[in-house]
Amino acid sequence: DKADEGDDANMFVVAGVQPVDVTVQRCKAAFPLQGSFHFRFQVVVEGDSVWMDCGDGEKVPFVGGTVVMKVLRLPAGKVSRPAGGEPAAPAQARPAAPQPSP
């Protein structure tokens, strides 16, 4: 997808919050691409870099003063699900309209 390419496609700014207040949901809301994505965050454990799934309300981990993410585009209709958790809201999520009862 051409929207995923280019010099600016690999970084974006989450404005208006202090670093200690950056949550997964804020990262998703600031994410510049439309669609459903799964977000993983880099952490350092015992000197090794690993990727961690986080829930929407969790604060994101910082490595060397920055947030490092791997973002996977999901097929249409799929929803990201953190390990052992409820489905996470997709990036740029909008509330679904109520469905009538059958």
C-alpha positions as CSV (number, residue, x, y, z in Angstrom):
1,D,0.0,0.0,0.0
2,K,1.5,3.3,-1.1
3,A,0.2,5.1,2.1
4,D,2.5,2.9,4.2
5,E,5.6,3.9,2.3
6,G,7.9,7.0,2.4
7,D,10.2,8.7,4.8
8,D,7.5,9.6,7.3
9,A,5.7,6.2,7.3
10,N,7.9,4.9,10.1
11,M,7.2,7.5,12.8
12,F,4.5,9.8,14.2
13,V,4.0,12.1,17.1
14,V,1.5,11.6,20.0
15,A,1.0,15.3,20.8
16,G,-0.6,16.9,23.8
17,V,0.4,14.4,26.5
18,Q,3.3,14.0,28.9
19,P,5.4,10.9,28.2
20,V,4.3,9.2,31.4
21,D,0.7,9.5,30.2
22,V,1.0,7.8,26.8
23,T,-1.3,4.9,26.6
24,V,-1.9,2.3,23.9
25,Q,-5.2,4.0,23.1
26,R,-3.5,7.4,22.6
27,C,-1.0,5.8,20.2
28,K,-3.8,4.2,18.3
29,A,-5.7,7.5,18.1
30,A,-2.6,9.3,16.8
31,F,-1.7,6.6,14.4
32,P,-1.7,8.2,10.9
33,L,-3.1,5.3,8.9
34,Q,-6.7,4.2,8.7
35,G,-7.7,0.6,9.3
36,S,-7.3,-2.2,11.8
37,F,-3.9,-2.8,13.2
38,H,-2.2,-4.8,16.0
39,F,0.3,-2.9,18.0
40,R,3.3,-4.4,19.8
41,F,5.7,-2.5,22.0
42,Q,9.5,-3.0,22.5
43,V,10.7,-3.6,26.0
44,V,14.0,-4.6,27.4
45,V,14.0,-7.7,29.7
46,E,17.2,-8.8,31.3
47,G,19.2,-6.9,28.6
48,D,17.2,-8.4,25.6
49,S,14.8,-6.5,23.4
50,V,11.4,-8.3,23.2
51,W,8.0,-7.3,21.8
52,M,5.0,-7.0,24.2
53,D,1.3,-6.8,23.6
54,C,-0.5,-4.2,25.8
55,G,-4.1,-3.5,26.4
56,D,-5.7,-0.1,25.3
57,G,-5.6,1.4,28.8
58,E,-2.0,0.5,29.6
59,K,0.8,2.9,29.5
60,V,3.3,2.2,26.8
61,P,6.8,1.2,27.6
62,F,9.7,3.5,26.8
63,V,13.1,2.3,25.6
64,G,15.9,4.9,25.6
65,G,13.3,7.7,26.0
66,T,11.2,6.7,23.0
67,V,8.3,4.3,22.3
68,V,9.2,1.7,19.7
69,M,6.3,-0.2,18.1
70,K,5.7,-2.9,15.5
71,V,2.4,-2.4,13.8
72,L,0.7,-5.1,11.8
73,R,-2.1,-4.3,9.4
74,L,-5.0,-6.7,10.0
75,P,-7.3,-8.0,7.3
76,A,-10.6,-6.2,7.0
77,G,-13.0,-7.3,9.7
78,K,-10.3,-8.6,12.1
79,V,-9.8,-7.0,15.5
80,S,-6.5,-7.0,17.5
81,R,-6.7,-9.1,20.6
82,P,-3.9,-8.7,23.3
83,A,-2.7,-11.9,24.8
84,G,-5.3,-13.2,27.2
85,G,-7.4,-10.1,26.9
86,E,-10.5,-8.7,25.4
87,P,-10.4,-7.5,21.7
88,A,-8.6,-4.1,21.5
89,A,-10.2,-1.2,19.7
90,P,-8.7,-0.8,16.2
91,A,-6.7,2.3,15.3
92,Q,-9.1,5.1,14.3
93,A,-11.9,3.2,15.9
94,R,-15.4,4.6,15.9
95,P,-18.2,3.2,18.1
96,A,-20.4,0.8,16.2
97,A,-24.0,1.7,15.7
98,P,-26.4,-0.3,18.0
99,Q,-27.8,-3.3,16.2
100,P,-31.6,-4.0,16.4
101,S,-32.6,-7.1,18.4
102,P,-33.8,-10.0,16.3
